[in-house]
Amino acid sequence: MLLLIAMLQGVVAAGLLLVRGLRRQQTADLLLAALLFQLACSLIEHFIGFMGVYDYAREHGFDLTFFPFDNPFLYGPLILLYVKALTDRDFSWKLRDWAHFVLPLLYYVVHFSIWSMPDAAKFQFLEESMGGKCIHWGQEIGFYVVSIVYLIYAFQRFQSYRSLIEQEYSNTGKITLEWLRLFLVAFSAYLGFDLLFSAVGHAFQFWYTGWYWLNLTRALLLYYISVTGWSFAQKSSVQLAVLEQRSVQAQEPATNNAIGKRTMVPEAVEKLRPQLIQFMETERPWLDPELTLSVLAEKMGLNVSQLSFLVNNGFQQNFNDFVNTYRVEEVKRKLALPEFQHLSLLGLAFESGFNSKATFNRAFKKLTGHAPSQHTSLKS
């Protein structure tokens, strides 16, 4: 019953995401819908086995053995493309993206070819021939290898995105895409459990009912992704290619950029460093929660690559940490003043340029080594 509920919820959630994705022309929703549908389909084989559908089909001369109800080789590509779609405002489906689906297509070709064989020949091939054993173990091992590789690439893409936005935005709370990290961690945890359970199951020769617990875990994963994936409708507004180009330019001094200005040479860092410090202390631009690298660069009369190079090399910080250093110091300063005692810690954070509790707590702990609440305890 639990598997049936999870299957139905997965199919319904996939349908809703499909409609929303088409209406908003949002590729990420379409990719997540496809992933949810595949996860729901992965429960069909086990569910109908408990219902006796396989036995019923055989009695009526129609065998379902090796029918591809799902395709596990689709998980990795769909996850990676979903991550790409969410982390780039300009993501669009390209011809080369179809290359990710070569293995899933091969999986269908092999399964449909074997499934359509006469029953006697099919069982003889699967159970007695070397080819059948190679296909069985090849697809099982291949699934884990391919899924791990795709998850690694997905994590790398996500970490690259997080690193790039910290070079551009002073407050990243609204575009951090924390759901995406939890999504990748949840799927990775499930894959690890799947691998461990499969190893134990093969070693101890689990009967059909023994694999129920693995499918129940997949059902829980499906339930989690269905609920949180639907709630998370936010797509990043970041143009990833632009940030990548700025990051490269900031690491390469004395080169020409797109608008014909030179990025900063190392000798200029020592000259402009005190000017930037003075500007930050007198003009206090960090009080603006929407402050970005582009905005501050315009105020300083620099281009974004020059300012990024100055911050990275003159202060050994990314832009996010550089700005938040001033905000954290402002919170600490106000904590010591009687006129601000009526404000809560969060109120002081908002007064100092932060725009969310999570961003404030993360920045404060990163830059001081302890949580804001611990700081007040240490002061007292």
C-alpha positions as CSV (number, residue, x, y, z in Angstrom):
1,M,0.0,0.0,0.0
2,L,2.9,2.4,0.8
3,L,4.4,1.8,-2.5
4,L,1.1,2.4,-4.3
5,I,0.7,5.7,-2.4
6,A,4.2,6.8,-3.3
7,M,3.7,5.8,-7.0
8,L,0.5,7.8,-7.3
9,Q,1.9,10.8,-5.5
10,G,4.9,10.7,-7.8
11,V,2.8,10.5,-10.9
12,V,0.5,13.3,-9.8
13,A,3.5,15.5,-8.8
14,A,5.1,14.8,-12.2
15,G,2.0,15.8,-14.0
16,L,1.6,19.1,-12.0
17,L,5.3,19.9,-12.6
18,L,4.8,19.2,-16.3
19,V,1.9,21.6,-16.5
20,R,3.7,24.3,-14.6
21,G,6.8,23.8,-16.7
22,L,5.0,24.1,-19.9
23,R,3.0,27.1,-18.7
24,R,6.1,29.0,-17.4
25,Q,8.4,27.6,-20.1
26,Q,10.7,26.4,-17.3
27,T,12.9,23.5,-18.3
28,A,13.8,22.7,-14.7
29,D,10.2,21.7,-13.9
30,L,10.1,19.5,-17.0
31,L,13.3,17.7,-16.0
32,L,12.1,17.2,-12.4
33,A,8.8,15.9,-13.7
34,A,10.7,13.3,-15.8
35,L,12.8,12.3,-12.8
36,L,9.7,11.8,-10.6
37,F,7.9,9.8,-13.2
38,Q,11.0,7.5,-13.6
39,L,11.1,7.0,-9.8
40,A,7.4,6.2,-9.7
41,C,7.9,3.7,-12.6
42,S,10.8,2.1,-10.7
43,L,8.3,0.9,-8.1
44,I,5.9,-0.7,-10.6
45,E,7.8,-3.9,-11.0
46,H,7.9,-4.7,-7.3
47,F,4.3,-3.5,-6.7
48,I,2.7,-5.7,-9.4
49,G,4.9,-8.6,-8.3
50,F,3.1,-8.5,-4.9
51,M,-0.2,-8.3,-6.7
52,G,0.5,-11.4,-8.6
53,V,0.5,-9.7,-12.0
54,Y,3.5,-11.6,-13.3
55,D,2.0,-15.0,-12.5
56,Y,-1.4,-14.0,-14.0
57,A,0.3,-12.8,-17.2
58,R,2.2,-16.1,-17.5
59,E,-1.0,-18.1,-17.1
60,H,-2.4,-16.2,-20.0
61,G,0.6,-16.6,-22.3
62,F,2.1,-13.1,-21.8
63,D,5.3,-12.9,-19.8
64,L,6.5,-9.6,-18.4
65,T,10.0,-10.7,-17.4
66,F,12.6,-8.1,-18.4
67,F,10.0,-5.5,-19.5
68,P,11.6,-2.1,-18.9
69,F,9.1,-0.5,-16.6
70,D,11.7,2.1,-15.6
71,N,15.2,3.1,-16.8
72,P,17.7,3.7,-14.0
73,F,20.2,5.2,-16.5
74,L,18.0,8.2,-16.8
75,Y,18.5,9.3,-13.2
76,G,22.0,10.7,-13.6
77,P,21.4,12.8,-16.8
78,L,18.1,14.2,-15.5
79,I,19.7,15.2,-12.2
80,L,22.7,16.9,-13.9
81,L,20.5,18.8,-16.4
82,Y,18.1,19.8,-13.6
83,V,21.0,21.3,-11.6
84,K,22.2,23.1,-14.7
85,A,18.7,24.4,-15.5
86,L,18.2,25.8,-11.9
87,T,21.6,27.4,-11.6
88,D,21.6,29.3,-14.9
89,R,19.0,31.8,-16.0
90,D,20.0,31.4,-19.7
91,F,20.0,27.5,-19.7
92,S,18.4,26.1,-22.8
93,W,18.3,22.6,-24.3
94,K,21.1,22.1,-26.8
95,L,21.7,19.4,-29.3
96,R,24.7,18.1,-27.4
97,D,22.4,17.5,-24.3
98,W,20.9,14.5,-26.2
99,A,24.3,12.7,-25.8
100,H,23.4,12.1,-22.2
101,F,20.6,9.8,-23.3
102,V,22.6,7.4,-25.4
103,L,23.0,4.9,-22.5
104,P,19.3,5.1,-21.5
105,L,18.3,4.5,-25.1
106,L,20.7,1.5,-25.3
107,Y,19.0,0.2,-22.1
108,Y,15.6,0.3,-23.8
109,V,16.9,-1.4,-26.9
110,V,18.4,-4.3,-25.0
111,H,15.4,-4.8,-22.7
112,F,12.8,-4.6,-25.4
113,S,14.8,-7.0,-27.6
114,I,15.2,-9.6,-24.8
115,W,11.6,-9.1,-23.5
116,S,10.2,-9.7,-27.0
117,M,12.0,-13.1,-27.3
118,P,9.9,-16.3,-26.9
119,D,9.7,-17.3,-23.3
120,A,11.8,-20.4,-23.5
121,A,14.6,-18.7,-25.4
122,K,14.4,-15.7,-23.2
123,F,14.8,-17.6,-19.9
124,Q,17.6,-19.8,-21.3
125,F,19.5,-16.6,-22.5
126,L,19.0,-14.8,-19.2
127,E,19.7,-17.7,-16.8
128,E,22.2,-19.9,-18.7
129,S,24.1,-18.0,-21.3
130,M,27.2,-15.9,-20.6
131,G,25.6,-13.0,-22.6
132,G,22.6,-12.9,-20.2
133,K,24.9,-12.9,-17.2
134,C,27.0,-10.1,-18.7
135,I,24.0,-8.0,-19.4
136,H,22.6,-8.5,-15.9
137,W,25.8,-7.6,-14.1
138,G,26.8,-5.0,-16.7
139,Q,23.6,-3.0,-16.2
140,E,23.7,-3.3,-12.4
141,I,27.3,-2.2,-12.1
142,G,27.0,0.3,-14.9
143,F,24.0,2.0,-13.1
144,Y,26.1,2.7,-9.9
145,V,29.1,3.9,-11.9
146,V,27.2,6.1,-14.2
147,S,25.0,7.5,-11.4
148,I,28.0,8.3,-9.2
149,V,29.8,10.1,-12.1
150,Y,26.7,12.2,-12.8
151,L,26.2,13.1,-9.2
152,I,29.9,14.2,-8.9
153,Y,29.4,16.4,-11.9
154,A,26.1,17.8,-10.4
155,F,27.9,18.6,-7.1
156,Q,30.7,20.3,-9.0
157,R,28.3,22.4,-10.9
158,F,26.4,23.3,-7.8
159,Q,29.7,24.2,-5.9
160,S,30.9,26.2,-8.9
161,Y,27.6,28.2,-8.8
162,R,27.9,28.8,-5.1
163,S,31.5,30.0,-5.5
164,L,30.6,32.3,-8.4
165,I,27.7,34.0,-6.7
166,E,29.8,34.7,-3.7
167,Q,32.1,36.7,-6.0
168,E,29.2,38.8,-7.2
169,Y,26.6,39.2,-4.5
170,S,26.9,40.5,-1.0
171,N,23.7,38.6,0.2
172,T,23.2,35.2,-1.4
173,G,20.4,34.0,0.8
174,K,17.7,34.3,-1.9
175,I,19.8,32.6,-4.6
176,T,21.7,30.1,-2.6
177,L,19.4,27.3,-3.9
178,E,19.8,25.4,-0.6
179,W,17.1,22.9,-1.8
180,L,19.4,21.8,-4.6
181,R,22.1,20.9,-2.1
182,L,19.6,18.9,0.0
183,F,18.2,17.2,-3.1
184,L,21.7,16.1,-4.2
185,V,22.6,14.9,-0.7
186,A,19.3,13.0,-0.4
187,F,19.8,11.2,-3.8
188,S,23.4,10.4,-2.9
189,A,22.4,8.9,0.4
190,Y,19.8,6.8,-1.3
191,L,22.3,5.6,-3.9
192,G,24.7,4.6,-1.1
193,F,22.0,2.7,0.6
194,D,20.9,1.1,-2.7
195,L,24.5,-0.1,-3.3
196,L,24.9,-1.5,0.2
197,F,21.5,-3.2,0.2
198,S,22.1,-4.7,-3.2
199,A,25.5,-6.1,-2.1
200,V,24.0,-7.6,1.0
201,G,21.0,-8.9,-1.0
202,H,23.1,-10.7,-3.5
203,A,25.4,-12.1,-0.9
204,F,22.5,-13.6,1.2
205,Q,20.3,-14.4,-1.9
206,F,17.3,-12.3,-0.8
207,W,14.0,-13.6,-2.0
208,Y,11.6,-11.3,-3.9
209,T,10.0,-10.0,-0.7
210,G,13.4,-9.1,0.8
211,W,13.8,-6.3,-1.7
212,Y,10.7,-4.6,-0.4
213,W,12.8,-2.5,2.0
214,L,15.0,-1.1,-0.8
215,N,11.9,-0.1,-2.8
216,L,10.3,1.4,0.4
217,T,13.4,3.6,0.7
218,R,13.0,4.7,-2.9
219,A,9.4,5.4,-2.2
220,L,10.4,7.7,0.7
221,L,12.9,9.5,-1.6
222,L,10.1,9.9,-4.2
223,Y,7.8,11.3,-1.5
224,Y,10.5,13.8,-0.4
225,I,11.4,15.0,-3.9
226,S,7.7,15.3,-4.8
227,V,6.8,17.5,-1.9
228,T,9.9,19.7,-1.7
229,G,10.4,19.8,-5.5
230,W,7.0,21.2,-6.1
231,S,7.4,23.8,-3.3
232,F,10.7,24.9,-4.7
233,A,9.7,26.9,-7.8
234,Q,12.6,29.3,-7.7
235,K,15.0,29.5,-10.6
236,S,18.2,31.4,-10.2
237,S,18.4,34.8,-11.9
238,V,22.1,34.4,-12.4
239,Q,23.7,34.4,-15.8
240,L,26.3,31.7,-15.1
241,A,28.4,32.3,-18.3
242,V,28.7,36.0,-17.4
243,L,29.9,35.2,-13.9
244,E,32.3,32.6,-15.2
245,Q,33.8,35.1,-17.6
246,R,34.2,37.7,-14.9
247,S,35.9,35.1,-12.6
248,V,38.4,34.2,-15.3
249,Q,39.1,37.9,-16.0
250,A,39.6,38.6,-12.3
251,Q,42.3,35.9,-12.2
252,E,44.1,37.2,-15.3
253,P,45.6,40.7,-14.8
254,A,46.5,43.0,-17.6
255,T,44.2,41.4,-20.2
256,N,41.5,43.0,-22.3
257,N,37.9,42.4,-21.4
258,A,34.7,42.7,-23.5
259,I,34.4,46.5,-23.1
260,G,38.0,47.2,-23.9
261,K,39.2,48.1,-20.3
262,R,42.2,46.4,-18.8
263,T,41.8,44.3,-15.7
264,M,43.9,45.4,-12.7
265,V,47.6,44.9,-12.7
266,P,49.0,43.7,-9.4
267,E,50.9,47.0,-8.8
268,A,47.6,48.9,-8.8
269,V,46.3,46.8,-5.9
270,E,48.4,48.5,-3.2
271,K,47.3,51.9,-4.6
272,L,43.5,51.2,-4.7
273,R,43.3,49.1,-1.6
274,P,43.3,52.0,0.9
275,Q,40.9,53.9,-1.4
276,L,38.4,51.0,-1.2
277,I,38.8,50.8,2.5
278,Q,38.1,54.5,2.9
279,F,35.1,54.3,0.6
280,M,33.6,51.4,2.5
281,E,34.1,53.1,5.9
282,T,32.8,56.6,4.8
283,E,30.1,55.7,2.3
284,R,29.0,52.5,4.0
285,P,27.6,50.9,0.8
286,W,27.3,47.6,2.6
287,L,24.2,48.8,4.4
288,D,22.4,48.2,1.1
289,P,21.3,44.5,1.2
290,E,21.1,44.5,-2.6
291,L,24.7,45.5,-3.0
292,T,26.5,43.6,-5.8
293,L,29.9,43.6,-7.3
294,S,28.6,45.5,-10.3
295,V,27.0,48.2,-8.2
296,L,30.1,48.7,-6.0
297,A,32.4,48.7,-9.1
298,E,30.3,51.5,-10.7
299,K,30.6,53.6,-7.5
300,M,34.4,53.1,-7.4
301,G,34.8,53.9,-11.1
302,L,36.1,50.4,-11.9
303,N,34.9,47.6,-14.0
304,V,33.7,44.4,-12.3
305,S,36.8,42.4,-13.2
306,Q,39.1,45.1,-11.7
307,L,37.1,45.3,-8.5
308,S,37.0,41.5,-8.2
309,F,40.7,41.3,-8.7
310,L,41.3,44.0,-6.1
311,V,39.0,42.3,-3.5
312,N,40.4,38.8,-4.1
313,N,44.1,39.8,-4.1
314,G,44.1,42.9,-1.9
315,F,42.0,41.3,0.9
316,Q,42.3,37.6,0.2
317,Q,38.5,37.3,0.3
318,N,35.7,36.8,-2.1
319,F,33.2,39.7,-2.6
320,N,30.6,38.1,-0.3
321,D,33.0,37.7,2.7
322,F,34.5,41.1,2.0
323,V,31.2,43.0,2.3
324,N,29.9,40.8,5.1
325,T,33.0,41.5,7.2
326,Y,31.8,45.1,7.5
327,R,28.3,44.0,8.3
328,V,29.4,41.6,11.0
329,E,31.6,44.3,12.6
330,E,28.6,46.7,12.5
331,V,26.5,44.2,14.3
332,K,29.2,43.7,17.0
333,R,29.5,47.5,17.3
334,K,25.8,48.0,17.8
335,L,25.6,45.2,20.3
336,A,27.9,47.3,22.6
337,L,25.8,50.5,22.3
338,P,22.9,51.2,24.7
339,E,20.7,52.8,22.0
340,F,20.5,49.5,20.2
341,Q,19.7,47.3,23.1
342,H,16.0,47.2,22.3
343,L,16.7,45.4,19.0
344,S,17.0,41.7,18.7
345,L,20.1,40.1,17.0
346,L,18.1,39.6,13.8
347,G,16.9,43.3,14.0
348,L,20.6,44.4,14.3
349,A,21.5,42.1,11.4
350,F,18.8,43.8,9.2
351,E,20.0,47.2,10.3
352,S,23.5,46.3,9.2
353,G,22.8,45.2,5.7
354,F,21.8,41.5,6.0
355,N,18.6,40.4,4.4
356,S,17.9,37.0,6.0
357,K,18.5,35.2,9.3
358,A,20.2,32.3,7.6
359,T,22.6,34.5,5.7
360,F,23.4,36.4,8.9
361,N,24.1,33.3,11.0
362,R,26.2,31.7,8.2
363,A,28.3,34.8,7.7
364,F,28.7,35.6,11.4
365,K,29.9,32.1,12.2
366,K,32.2,31.9,9.1
367,L,33.9,35.3,9.9
368,T,34.1,35.0,13.7
369,G,34.2,31.3,14.4
370,H,31.1,31.2,16.5
371,A,27.3,31.8,16.2
372,P,25.8,35.2,17.0
373,S,24.1,33.9,20.1
374,Q,27.5,32.6,21.4
375,H,29.0,36.0,20.8
376,T,26.5,37.7,23.1
377,S,27.2,35.0,25.8
378,L,30.9,35.6,25.5
379,K,30.4,39.3,25.9
380,S,28.4,39.0,29.0
